[in-house]
Amino acid sequence: MTTPLPRPGHARTAAEFVALLRVAKTRSGLSYRTLEREARKAGDHLPVSTMANALGRGSLPRPEVVAALVRACGGDPAAVREWLAAHEVLARREGAPRTEAVARPSPESWDPLAAGGAEEDAGGDRWPLTPWLLPADPALFVGREEELDTACRMLDRPGPGPSVVLVTGPAGVGKTALAVRAGHQLAPRFPDGQLYADLRGFDAEPAEPFTVLGAFLRALGVRGGAVPSDMTDRVHLYRTLLAQRRTLIVLDNAADALQVGDLLPNGARCAVMVTSRTTLADMSGHRLPLGVFDSATGLTLLREMLGTDRTAEDAGSARSIVDTCGGLPLAVWVAGARLAARPHWPLRKVARALADEQRRLDELAVGHIAVRASLDLSYQGMTPATQHALGLLALMPTADFGVWALAALLGVDLVEAEKVLDDLVEVHLVGVRAVGTTGIRYQLHDLVRVLARERASGELRRQERAEALTRLLCAALHLADRAADTLSVDFQGVSQSDLVSWRLSPGDTEQLLAAPLAWFTEERQFLIQVVDQALDRSEVAPAAGLATTLTTLFQVGGHFDDWERLQKRSLKAATHVGDRRSASQLHRCLGELTTILDRYPEALDHFEQALLLAEGLGPSYRASATAGLAYVHRLLGQYEAAVRCFEEAAELARKAGNVNCLVYATTGIGVIALEHGRVPAAMERFTEGLRVSRSGGYRPGEAQALRCLGQSHRALGAYAPAAESFRLAAAISTELGDRLGATHATCWLGDILVRQGSLHEGRRMLARSLWTYREFGNIWGEAAALNALAEAQLSAGRPEHARRRAEAAVRLWRDIGARTWLATGLDTLAEAHALGGDHDAAARTREAAAAARRGAVALPSGAGSADG
């Protein structure tokens, strides 16, 4: 039985009316997407964004929106009339319905100096950075000059809303090339940047608008921790940021209007180009259908690939190739690629081969079926071994891959895999996507994947497919584990090697991981999708092991969305199958993430769960979880618990031989001593941490110990050795690719420079640090930088500027519950009040600082000494 809708007559205000609409939506049990479809069935136009706006504000929606929403929720005509009548009564009572603007972000969320003052950033530029996400301009672009000119004119045409161009046509007709070329030509007309996303609309797993919006928001300058977790909030923030900007958005390979709707901006100065194999009949915009080439244009494409002399030598055969291919760019490209790879072949050889398959090649003129026939011809011409490889490649979770992935699928070494790829590249069934730092990245054309998947399902046994994917997962886990161990950023200290049943040879592994951070960066998305695919196939333990190992990449690169989503999914799977080891590690990693994001209650829960599950697993599991728990206790000012946990973690780390965790715990105890003014005891701990780090080759620990020694020198007023320690720490972190660690060092170095009298340079360094903290969503660091900027303003005799910065730092430290540092910020604020002549406010603020210090749990007697 359908749940009855609420009665709108009870609403006395617009806000109450909207609240009842939300109740109606909840009672319907339907999602926004489903409501949109139900509205379409009833002949109504009710986009998701319209519903979200209507239900998320306090003013009356338009009556047509109310009617459509009530109908979509199951309301009959009588219910619709009742809701419209109530709407009319409220509209008369409250006057004309208001249009409420989406709240714009606070200036403080963008300007590192927004608390007042005029410090410069690192290069004189202001946040946010301008995004330029388009792929490289295609080197080979033939036959679309007229369409290109049309697209550029339509995209640059002023109007009441954003200009929208819809590029449609069959696969392989050149839609992406046209969109990318247009974007590059229009770059000067869109000074606020270009956003680009491949929506993979016809992939087995299309890109989710939620994920795309997250990437766009980060590109537009929203720090990782500030990207909203709710879809509606992401849409609102995205459209707000673009409302006044002149930005081009390219949405490539869209499945339909539903996939695109939430990615469209509302700013009249923006423009959008959407490419799709469908007609996008339910979208508004200027339509630009692409057809096949005429003979002359096809010959131009072939000439560009093979050279003028070679095609002129046998013009008849060249024309025959183009005509037989039906002018479809992809088909001409395949034929040209085969000839380009074999310069000794005469053109008539390929012309005759194509003519022998006249029936299939004639079908090329009709679009998609023709493309399939052309690819089938190429497939039949390959050796059985190459056909087998292509079928295995189609099993991968993504079309973009490195040579090691094929090596794993085939169970061969890199040299053998490269030979197979060379054969596939020759006929353009596999393309060279890019030449990265760690090697060539290849890409399967989506239509080739369709063909290869069909072949694989018929020609590969289920067990054979499963074994190949298991080898791929194990190779990914082995490489990621080795790379993480080489980078030595994490302090968990648990190898995943026992989960690996197949791996590349030591020589191949060394070759791939010559630059481990570069390898990690280039393979990040591929590795994530390997985890997801393995979880879909219920290979939980190695999938969870890979998700755990990726913590290093996520931490260094600040990929917090990926980190949280992937490890939460892995944790759910591990918990479901009762895998305590995996669940313990994942809880520990998520505890680290939530600590970085200053979500301390969550972090405590994760570390406690990790400890509970680690019982009986060995000291390494307990050591890292206990150390993480200690760190959070310290941040919360719970010093007795923090010291106890750090000391326990240090003892467990010694038993396990976990140098990383031992250094982490040792320096943690020293930091607590330093925060209580016991500088000599703290320095003894930091010196020990530095010694152990250097002897064990633990570079991140060395950087951490140097930062802590710099803080100790700073506390003693020894600014020269403090500056040297911070510089060394920053250099190590930069070398490791750890931007956040480097920022911790440069922030305090900026503070030291101010104290040494280099006000301008010090303030610039602090401003740069503030940018980075906001980019990473590190609230504690942001507060520290603001407080240091406040002290810099005090040194310059500018109490009002200092007050605003100190107030901002105090708000942040109060929000995250860092009581000791809250007291520090209040001390700075009190000085600003006193320097400004407001002595009553200064006295009240000093009292608040004292109360904050009393609120922190005191350090027990004797703790923080140099024992252990």
C-alpha positions in Angstrom: 0.0 0.0 0.0 1.3 3.4 -1.0 2.3 5.6 2.0 0.0 8.7 2.1 1.5 12.1 1.4 1.4 14.7 4.2 -1.3 17.4 4.1 0.1 20.8 3.0 -2.6 22.8 4.6 -0.8 22.6 8.0 2.1 24.7 6.7 2.0 28.2 8.0 5.3 29.4 6.4 7.3 28.8 3.3 9.9 26.9 5.4 7.2 24.6 6.8 5.8 24.0 3.3 9.2 23.0 2.0 9.7 20.8 5.1 6.4 19.0 4.2 7.7 18.5 0.6 10.8 16.9 2.0 8.6 14.6 4.1 6.6 13.7 0.9 9.9 12.8 -0.8 11.0 10.7 2.1 7.7 8.8 2.4 7.8 8.0 -1.3 11.0 6.0 -0.7 12.3 7.1 -4.1 15.7 8.6 -4.9 16.2 11.8 -6.8 17.1 9.9 -9.9 14.0 7.7 -9.7 11.8 10.8 -9.1 13.3 12.4 -12.2 12.3 9.3 -14.2 8.8 9.2 -12.7 8.3 12.9 -13.5 9.4 12.3 -17.1 6.8 9.5 -17.4 4.2 11.9 -16.4 5.3 14.5 -18.9 7.0 16.7 -16.4 10.6 18.1 -16.5 12.1 17.7 -13.1 15.9 17.6 -13.0 17.7 16.3 -9.9 19.3 19.7 -9.4 15.9 21.5 -9.5 14.5 19.1 -6.8 17.7 19.5 -4.7 17.4 23.3 -4.9 13.7 23.3 -4.1 14.0 21.0 -1.1 17.2 22.6 0.2 16.0 26.2 0.7 13.5 28.1 2.8 11.5 29.9 0.1 8.6 28.7 -1.9 9.5 26.7 -5.0 7.8 27.5 -8.3 4.3 26.0 -8.5 5.2 23.8 -11.5 8.0 22.3 -9.5 5.6 21.5 -6.6 3.1 19.9 -8.9 5.7 17.8 -10.7 7.3 16.6 -7.4 4.0 15.7 -5.9 3.0 13.7 -9.0 6.4 11.9 -9.0 5.9 11.0 -5.3 2.7 9.3 -6.2 0.2 12.1 -5.6 -3.1 11.8 -7.5 -4.7 14.9 -9.2 -6.6 15.8 -6.1 -3.4 15.8 -4.0 -1.7 18.0 -6.6 -4.6 20.5 -6.5 -4.4 20.5 -2.7 -0.7 21.3 -2.7 -1.0 24.0 -5.3 -3.9 25.6 -3.4 -1.7 25.7 -0.2 1.2 27.1 -2.3 -1.1 29.9 -3.6 -2.3 30.8 0.0 1.3 31.0 1.2 2.4 33.0 -1.8 -0.2 35.6 -1.2 0.5 35.7 2.5 4.3 36.1 2.0 4.3 38.1 -1.2 6.1 37.0 -4.4 8.2 33.9 -4.0 11.8 34.7 -3.3 14.8 33.2 -5.1 17.4 32.3 -2.6 21.0 32.2 -3.9 23.2 29.4 -3.0 25.5 30.5 -0.2 28.9 31.5 -1.6 32.0 30.2 0.1 33.4 32.3 2.8 36.4 34.4 1.7 38.4 32.7 4.5 38.1 29.4 2.7 40.1 30.7 -0.2 42.4 33.5 1.0 45.2 32.5 3.3 45.4 36.1 4.4 41.7 36.6 4.8 42.0 37.2 8.5 43.4 40.6 7.5 46.6 41.9 6.1 48.3 41.7 2.8 51.0 39.0 2.9 52.0 37.6 -0.5 51.8 34.0 -1.5 54.7 32.1 -3.0 54.5 33.5 -6.4 52.2 36.5 -6.1 49.2 34.4 -7.4 45.9 34.1 -5.5 44.0 31.0 -4.7 42.3 29.1 -6.4 44.7 27.9 -9.0 43.4 27.9 -12.6 42.6 24.3 -13.8 43.8 23.2 -17.2 42.7 19.6 -17.4 42.4 19.0 -21.1 44.5 16.2 -22.6 47.2 17.1 -25.0 46.2 18.7 -28.3 46.0 15.8 -30.8 49.0 15.9 -33.1 47.0 14.3 -36.0 43.8 16.2 -36.7 42.4 15.9 -40.2 39.1 16.8 -41.9 37.1 18.5 -39.2 38.0 22.2 -39.8 34.4 23.2 -40.6 33.0 21.4 -37.5 35.9 22.8 -35.4 35.0 26.4 -36.5 31.4 25.8 -35.7 32.1 24.4 -32.3 34.4 27.3 -31.4 31.8 29.9 -32.5 29.0 28.2 -30.6 31.1 27.8 -27.4 32.0 31.4 -27.5 28.5 32.7 -28.1 27.0 34.8 -25.3 23.6 33.9 -24.0 21.4 33.8 -20.9 23.0 30.6 -19.8 26.2 28.5 -20.5 26.8 27.7 -24.2 26.4 23.9 -24.8 27.7 22.0 -27.8 26.7 18.4 -28.2 29.1 16.4 -30.4 27.5 13.1 -31.5 28.3 10.3 -33.8 29.4 6.7 -34.0 32.4 5.4 -32.2 35.7 6.0 -33.9 34.5 9.1 -35.7 36.7 11.6 -33.9 34.5 13.2 -31.3 37.1 13.4 -28.6 39.8 14.8 -30.9 37.4 17.5 -32.0 36.5 18.4 -28.5 40.1 18.5 -27.3 41.3 20.5 -30.3 38.4 23.0 -29.8 39.3 23.3 -26.1 42.9 24.2 -26.9 41.9 26.7 -29.5 39.5 28.4 -27.1 41.9 28.5 -24.2 42.5 32.3 -24.4 38.7 32.9 -24.3 38.3 31.0 -21.1 40.9 32.5 -18.8 39.4 30.8 -15.7 40.5 27.4 -17.1 39.2 24.2 -18.6 37.8 21.1 -16.8 37.8 17.7 -18.5 36.4 14.3 -17.6 36.1 11.1 -19.5 32.7 9.8 -18.3 33.3 6.3 -19.7 29.6 6.2 -20.5 29.8 2.9 -22.3 32.2 1.2 -20.0 31.1 -1.5 -17.6 31.6 1.0 -14.8 30.8 4.5 -16.0 32.2 7.4 -14.1 29.9 8.5 -11.3 29.0 12.2 -11.3 29.7 12.3 -7.6 33.4 11.3 -8.2 33.7 13.6 -11.2 32.4 16.5 -9.1 35.0 15.7 -6.4 37.8 15.9 -8.9 36.5 19.1 -10.4 36.1 20.8 -7.0 39.7 19.9 -6.1 40.8 21.2 -9.5 39.0 24.4 -8.7 40.9 24.8 -5.5 38.7 23.2 -2.8 41.0 21.4 -0.4 40.6 17.7 0.0 39.0 17.8 3.4 36.5 20.5 2.4 35.0 18.6 -0.6 31.4 18.0 0.5 30.4 14.4 1.2 26.8 14.9 0.0 26.0 14.9 -3.7 23.7 17.9 -3.5 26.3 19.9 -1.6 28.9 19.1 -4.3 26.6 20.2 -7.0 25.8 23.5 -5.2 29.4 24.3 -4.5 30.5 23.4 -8.0 27.9 25.7 -9.6 28.6 28.4 -7.1 32.3 28.4 -7.9 31.6 28.6 -11.6 28.8 31.1 -11.5 31.0 34.1 -12.3 33.9 32.4 -14.0 34.7 32.0 -17.7 35.4 28.3 -17.8 35.1 25.6 -20.4 33.9 22.1 -19.3 34.5 19.1 -21.6 32.4 16.0 -20.7 33.7 13.3 -22.9 32.1 9.9 -23.8 28.8 10.5 -22.0 26.2 7.8 -21.8 23.1 10.0 -21.6 21.7 13.3 -20.2 21.3 11.8 -16.7 25.1 11.2 -16.4 25.7 14.8 -17.5 23.0 16.8 -15.7 24.7 17.4 -12.4 28.0 18.3 -14.1 26.5 21.3 -16.0 27.3 24.8 -14.7 24.8 27.6 -14.4 27.1 30.5 -15.1 26.4 32.4 -18.4 30.1 32.9 -19.0 30.8 29.2 -19.0 30.6 26.8 -22.0 30.2 23.0 -22.1 31.1 20.5 -24.8 29.6 17.0 -24.4 30.6 14.1 -26.6 28.5 10.9 -26.9 27.7 8.0 -29.2 24.0 8.6 -28.5 22.0 11.5 -29.9 21.5 13.0 -26.4 17.9 13.7 -27.6 16.8 14.9 -24.1 19.5 17.5 -23.8 19.4 21.1 -25.0 22.3 22.7 -26.9 23.8 23.2 -30.3 24.0 19.8 -32.0 27.1 19.0 -34.0 26.8 15.5 -35.5 30.0 14.0 -37.0 29.8 11.8 -40.1 32.3 9.8 -42.0 35.0 11.4 -44.1 34.6 11.9 -47.8 37.2 10.3 -50.1 39.5 13.4 -50.3 39.6 13.8 -46.5 40.2 10.1 -45.9 43.1 10.3 -48.3 44.5 13.3 -46.4 44.4 11.2 -43.2 46.2 8.3 -44.8 48.8 10.7 -46.3 49.4 12.3 -42.9 50.1 8.8 -41.5 52.3 7.4 -44.3 53.8 10.5 -46.0 53.0 12.2 -49.3 55.6 10.3 -51.3 54.5 6.9 -50.2 50.8 7.5 -51.0 51.6 9.3 -54.3 53.5 6.3 -55.5 50.4 4.2 -55.4 47.5 6.6 -55.5 45.0 4.0 -56.7 45.6 1.7 -53.9 45.5 4.5 -51.4 42.0 5.6 -52.7 40.9 2.0 -52.7 41.8 1.6 -49.0 39.9 4.8 -48.0 36.9 3.8 -50.1 36.7 0.3 -48.8 36.9 1.5 -45.3 33.8 3.6 -45.9 35.6 6.8 -44.9 35.3 5.9 -41.2 38.3 7.6 -39.5 39.0 4.6 -37.1 39.0 2.1 -40.0 41.3 4.3 -42.1 43.5 4.7 -39.0 43.8 1.0 -38.5 44.8 0.4 -42.1 47.2 3.3 -42.0 48.7 2.1 -38.7 49.5 -1.3 -40.2 51.2 0.2 -43.2 53.1 2.8 -41.1 54.5 0.0 -38.9 55.6 -1.9 -42.0 57.3 0.6 -44.3 58.5 -2.2 -46.7 54.9 -3.1 -47.5 53.4 -1.7 -50.7 49.9 -0.1 -50.3 48.4 -2.6 -52.8 49.1 -5.4 -50.3 46.6 -3.9 -47.7 44.3 -2.7 -50.5 44.0 -6.3 -51.7 43.5 -7.7 -48.2 40.7 -5.3 -47.5 39.1 -6.1 -50.9 39.1 -9.9 -50.0 36.7 -9.1 -47.1 34.4 -7.0 -49.3 31.2 -7.9 -47.4 32.6 -6.9 -44.0 34.3 -3.8 -45.2 31.2 -2.6 -47.0 29.5 -2.6 -43.6 32.0 0.0 -42.4 29.8 2.6 -44.1 26.8 2.0 -41.8 28.5 2.9 -38.5 29.0 0.7 -35.4 28.5 -2.7 -37.0 31.0 -1.7 -39.7 33.6 -0.8 -37.0 33.1 -4.2 -35.5 33.7 -5.9 -38.8 36.9 -4.0 -39.4 38.2 -4.9 -36.0 37.2 -8.5 -36.5 39.3 -8.5 -39.7 42.3 -7.3 -37.7 41.6 -9.8 -35.0 41.6 -12.7 -37.4 44.9 -11.7 -38.8 46.7 -12.0 -35.5 48.5 -15.0 -34.2 46.7 -17.2 -31.6 49.1 -16.0 -28.9 48.3 -12.3 -29.7 44.5 -13.1 -29.8 44.9 -14.7 -26.4 46.6 -11.7 -25.0 44.0 -9.3 -26.3 41.3 -11.4 -24.7 43.1 -11.2 -21.4 43.6 -7.5 -21.7 39.8 -7.1 -22.0 39.4 -8.7 -18.5 41.2 -5.7 -16.9 39.1 -3.2 -14.9 40.3 -0.3 -17.0 41.6 0.2 -20.6 44.6 2.2 -19.5 47.5 0.0 -18.3 51.3 -0.5 -18.1 53.2 -3.4 -19.6 53.5 -5.1 -16.3 49.8 -5.6 -16.2 49.9 -7.7 -19.4 52.9 -9.6 -18.1 50.9 -10.6 -15.1 47.8 -11.6 -17.1 50.0 -13.8 -19.3 52.3 -15.0 -16.5 55.4 -13.8 -18.5 58.2 -11.3 -18.0 58.3 -7.7 -19.2 60.3 -8.4 -22.4 57.8 -11.0 -23.6 54.8 -8.8 -22.7 56.4 -5.9 -24.6 56.8 -8.1 -27.7 53.1 -8.9 -27.6 52.1 -5.3 -27.1 54.3 -4.3 -30.1 52.2 -6.6 -32.3 49.0 -5.2 -31.0 50.2 -1.6 -31.4 51.1 -2.2 -35.0 47.4 -2.8 -36.0 46.2 -0.1 -33.6 44.2 -2.5 -31.5 46.3 -1.2 -28.6 47.3 2.5 -28.5 50.2 4.2 -26.9 48.5 6.6 -24.5 51.5 8.3 -23.0 55.2 7.9 -22.2 55.4 8.3 -18.4 58.3 8.4 -16.0 58.3 4.7 -15.5 57.5 3.6 -19.0 54.9 3.5 -21.8 51.2 3.5 -20.9 49.0 1.7 -23.3 45.3 1.9 -23.9 42.7 -0.4 -25.5 40.2 1.4 -27.6 36.8 0.9 -26.2 35.5 -0.9 -29.3 38.5 -3.2 -29.3 37.6 -4.0 -25.7 34.1 -5.0 -26.8 35.5 -7.3 -29.5 38.1 -8.8 -27.2 35.6 -9.4 -24.4 33.3 -11.2 -26.7 36.2 -13.4 -27.8 37.4 -13.9 -24.3 34.0 -15.1 -23.0 33.9 -17.7 -25.8 37.5 -18.8 -26.0 38.9 -18.5 -22.5 37.8 -21.0 -19.8 36.4 -19.5 -16.6 39.3 -20.9 -14.5 41.8 -19.4 -17.0 40.2 -16.0 -16.6 40.2 -16.3 -12.9 43.8 -17.3 -12.7 44.9 -14.4 -14.9 43.1 -11.9 -12.8 44.6 -13.4 -9.6 48.0 -13.0 -11.1 47.2 -9.3 -11.9 46.1 -8.7 -8.3 49.1 -10.4 -6.8 51.5 -8.5 -9.1 49.9 -5.2 -8.2 50.1 -6.1 -4.5 53.8 -7.2 -4.7 54.8 -4.0 -6.6 52.9 -1.7 -4.4 54.2 -3.4 -1.2 57.8 -3.1 -2.5 57.3 0.5 -3.6 55.7 1.5 -0.2 58.6 -0.3 1.6 61.1 1.7 -0.5 59.4 5.0 0.2 59.2 4.0 3.9 56.6 6.6 4.8 54.2 4.5 6.7 54.9 3.1 10.2 52.7 0.0 10.2 55.6 -2.2 9.4 53.6 -5.2 8.2 54.6 -6.8 4.9 51.8 -8.1 2.6 54.2 -10.5 0.8 52.6 -13.6 2.3 49.4 -12.8 0.3 51.3 -12.9 -3.0 51.1 -16.1 -5.0 52.6 -14.7 -8.3 55.1 -11.9 -8.8 57.4 -10.4 -11.4 61.1 -11.3 -11.3 63.4 -9.3 -9.1 65.0 -7.7 -12.2 61.6 -6.7 -13.6 60.5 -5.4 -10.2 63.7 -3.3 -9.9 63.2 -1.9 -13.4 59.6 -0.8 -12.7 60.3 0.6 -9.2 63.4 2.6 -10.1 61.3 5.7 -9.1 58.8 4.3 -6.7 56.8 7.5 -6.1 56.5 8.1 -9.8 55.3 4.5 -10.4 52.8 4.9 -7.6 51.5 8.2 -9.0 51.1 6.8 -12.6 49.5 3.6 -11.5 47.2 5.0 -8.8 43.9 4.8 -10.6 44.7 1.4 -12.1 45.6 0.0 -8.7 42.4 1.3 -7.2 40.4 -0.3 -9.9 42.3 -3.6 -9.4 41.2 -3.5 -5.7 37.6 -2.9 -6.6 37.6 -5.6 -9.2 39.1 -8.1 -6.7 36.5 -7.2 -4.1 33.8 -7.8 -6.7 35.3 -11.2 -7.2 35.5 -11.9 -3.4 39.3 -12.1 -3.3 39.2 -10.2 0.0 42.5 -10.8 1.7 44.9 -9.7 -1.2 42.5 -6.9 -2.2 42.5 -5.6 1.4 46.3 -6.0 1.5 46.6 -3.9 -1.7 44.2 -1.2 -0.3 46.3 -1.1 2.9 49.6 -0.8 1.0 48.2 2.1 -1.0 48.1 4.2 2.2 51.6 5.5 1.4 50.5 6.8 -2.0 47.3 8.3 -0.6 49.1 10.0 2.3 52.0 11.5 0.2 49.7 12.6 -2.6 46.8 13.8 -0.4 44.3 11.6 -2.2 41.9 11.5 0.8 38.7 10.7 -1.1 40.3 7.6 -2.7 41.9 6.6 0.6 38.6 6.7 2.5 36.3 5.2 -0.1 38.6 2.3 -1.0 39.6 1.3 2.5 36.1 1.6 3.9 34.9 -0.7 1.2 37.7 -3.1 1.8 37.1 -3.0 5.6 33.4 -3.8 5.0 34.4 -6.9 2.9 37.0 -8.0 5.4 34.6 -7.7 8.3 31.9 -9.6 6.4 34.2 -12.6 5.8 35.8 -12.5 9.3 39.3 -11.5 8.1 40.6 -10.0 11.4 44.1 -9.3 10.1 42.9 -7.3 7.2 40.3 -5.5 9.3 42.8 -4.6 11.9 45.2 -3.1 9.3 42.4 -1.2 7.6 41.1 0.3 10.8 44.7 1.4 11.6 45.0 3.1 8.2 41.6 4.8 8.5 42.6 6.0 11.9 45.6 7.6 10.4 43.5 9.2 7.7 40.9 10.6 10.1 43.8 11.9 12.3 45.2 13.8 9.3 41.7 15.2 8.6 41.4 16.2 12.3 38.4 13.9 12.9 39.7 12.8 16.3 36.8 10.9 17.8 36.6 8.8 14.6 40.3 8.3 14.7 40.2 7.0 18.3 37.5 4.6 17.4 39.5 3.2 14.4 42.7 2.8 16.4 40.8 1.1 19.3 39.1 -1.3 16.8 42.5 -2.0 15.2 43.9 -2.9 18.6 41.0 -5.1 19.5 41.3 -7.1 16.3 45.1 -7.2 16.5 45.0 -9.4 19.6 47.1 -12.5 18.8 48.4 -11.2 15.5 51.8 -10.1 16.7 53.5 -7.0 18.1 53.7 -5.1 14.8 49.9 -4.9 14.4 49.5 -3.7 18.0 52.5 -1.3 17.8 51.3 0.8 15.0 47.7 1.0 16.2 48.9 1.9 19.7 51.2 4.6 18.4 48.4 6.1 16.3 46.1 6.1 19.4 48.8 7.9 21.4 49.1 10.6 18.8 45.4 11.4 18.9 45.5 11.4 22.7 48.3 14.0 22.5 46.4 16.2 20.1 43.4 16.1 22.4 45.6 17.1 25.4 45.1 13.7 27.1 48.8 13.5 28.0 48.7 10.7 30.6 47.0 8.3 28.1 49.3 9.5 25.3 52.5 8.8 27.2 51.3 5.4 28.3 50.4 4.5 24.7 53.6 5.8 23.2 55.7 3.9 25.7 53.7 0.7 25.0 54.0 1.3 21.3 57.8 1.8 21.6 58.2 -1.5 23.5 56.1 -3.4 21.0 58.0 -1.9 18.1 61.3 -3.0 19.6 60.0 -6.6 19.9 58.8 -6.5 16.3 61.9 -4.8 14.9 59.7 -2.0 13.5 62.1 0.9 13.3 59.5 3.2 11.8 57.1 2.8 14.6 59.8 3.0 17.2 60.9 6.4 15.9 57.4 7.6 15.7 56.7 6.6 19.4 60.0 8.0 20.6 59.5 11.4 19.0 55.9 11.4 20.2 57.1 11.1 23.8 59.6 13.9 23.2 56.9 16.2 21.8 54.8 15.7 24.9 57.8 16.7 27.0 58.4 19.7 24.8 54.8 20.8 25.1 55.3 20.8 28.9 58.5 22.9 28.8 60.9 20.0 29.5 63.2 20.9 26.6 66.3 18.9 27.6 64.3 15.7 28.0 62.5 16.3 24.7 65.8 16.9 22.9 67.2 13.7 24.2 64.2 11.8 22.8 64.5 13.6 19.5 68.2 12.9 19.2 67.6 9.2 19.9 64.9 9.2 17.2 67.3 10.9 14.7 70.0 8.3 15.5 67.7 5.3 15.0 66.2 6.8 11.8 69.6 7.4 10.2 70.9 4.0 11.2 67.7 2.3 9.9 67.5 4.4 6.7 64.0 5.7 7.8 64.0 9.1 6.0 60.6 10.3 7.1 61.6 9.6 10.7 64.8 11.6 10.2 62.7 14.5 8.9 60.3 14.3 11.8 63.1 14.2 14.4 64.8 17.2 12.7 61.5 19.1 12.9 61.2 18.3 16.5 64.8 19.3 17.2 64.1 22.6 15.4 61.1 23.2 17.7 63.3 22.5 20.7 66.0 25.0 19.6 63.1 27.5 19.0 61.9 27.0 22.5 65.4 27.8 23.8 65.7 30.9 21.6 68.5 29.3 19.6 67.1 30.4 16.2 70.1 29.6 14.0 70.2 25.9 14.8 66.4 25.8 14.7 66.4 27.2 11.1 69.1 24.7 10.0 67.1 21.8 11.4 63.9 22.9 9.6 65.7 23.4 6.4 67.2 19.9 6.5 63.8 18.4 7.4 62.1 20.3 4.5 64.7 19.0 2.1 64.3 15.4 3.1 60.5 15.6 2.8 60.7 17.3 -0.5 63.0 14.6 -1.8 60.5 12.0 -0.7 57.6 13.8 -2.4 55.9 14.4 1.0 54.5 17.9 0.5 52.7 17.9 3.8 55.8 16.9 5.8 57.8 19.6 3.9 55.1 22.1 4.8 55.3 21.3 8.5 59.0 22.2 8.3 58.7 25.3 6.1 55.9 26.7 8.3 58.1 26.7 11.4 61.1 27.9 9.3 58.9 30.9 8.3 58.2 31.5 12.0 62.0 31.4 12.8 62.8 33.9 10.0 60.3 36.3 11.4 61.9 36.0 14.8 65.3 36.6 13.2 64.0 39.8 11.7 63.4 38.6 8.1 59.8 39.6 8.2 59.0 39.7 4.5 60.6 36.3 3.7 59.2 34.7 6.8 55.6 35.9 6.1 55.8 34.7 2.5 56.9 31.3 3.7 54.1 31.2 6.2 51.5 32.2 3.5 52.8 29.4 1.2 52.4 26.9 4.1 48.9 28.1 4.7 48.0 27.5 1.1 49.2 23.9 1.3 47.5 23.2 4.6 44.2 24.3 3.2 44.8 22.3 0.0 45.3 19.1 2.1 42.5 20.0 4.5 44.9 19.9 7.4 43.1 22.0 10.0 45.7 21.8 12.7 48.4 23.0 10.3 46.2 25.8 9.0 45.7 27.0 12.6 49.5 26.8 13.3 50.3 28.9 10.2 47.6 31.5 11.1 49.0 31.7 14.6 52.5 32.2 13.3 51.2 34.9 11.0 49.6 36.6 13.9 52.9 36.6 15.8 54.5 38.0 12.7 52.0 40.9 12.7 52.7 41.5 16.4 56.4 41.8 15.6 55.5 44.4 12.9 53.4 46.3 15.4 50.1 45.6 13.7 47.7 44.5 16.4 44.5 44.5 14.4 45.9 42.2 11.7 47.4 40.0 14.4 44.0 39.9 16.2 42.2 38.6 13.1 44.7 35.9 12.4 44.8 34.8 16.0 41.0 34.6 16.2 41.0 32.4 13.1 43.6 30.1 14.6 41.7 29.9 17.9 38.4 29.0 16.1 40.1 26.1 14.3 41.9 24.7 17.3 38.7 24.9 19.3 36.8 23.1 16.6 39.1 20.2 16.6 39.5 20.0 20.4 43.3 20.7 20.5 43.3 22.2 24.0 47.0 22.8 24.5 47.3 24.6 21.2 44.1 26.4 21.8 45.8 27.9 24.9 48.8 28.9 22.7 46.5 30.7 20.2 44.6 32.4 23.1 48.0 33.7 24.4 48.7 35.2 21.0 45.3 36.7 20.9 45.7 38.2 24.3 49.0 39.9 23.2 47.1 41.3 20.2 44.4 42.8 22.4 47.0 44.2 24.8 49.1 45.8 22.0 45.9 47.3 20.6 45.0 48.9 23.9 42.1 46.6 24.8 43.4 45.5 28.2 40.0 44.1 29.4 39.8 41.8 26.4 43.5 40.8 27.0 42.7 39.9 30.6 39.7 37.8 29.6 41.6 36.0 26.9 44.4 35.1 29.3 41.9 33.7 31.7 40.5 31.6 28.8 44.0 30.4 28.0 44.6 29.3 31.5 41.2 27.5 31.5 42.2 25.7 28.3 45.4 24.5 29.9 43.5 23.3 33.0 41.2 21.4 30.6 44.1 19.3 29.2 45.0 16.3 31.2 48.3 17.0 33.0 51.5 15.1 32.3 52.2 12.6 35.1 55.2 13.1 37.3 58.4 11.8 35.6 56.8 11.2 32.2 58.7 12.5 29.2 62.1 11.7 30.7 64.8 10.1 28.6 64.2 6.6 29.8 63.8 3.9 27.0 
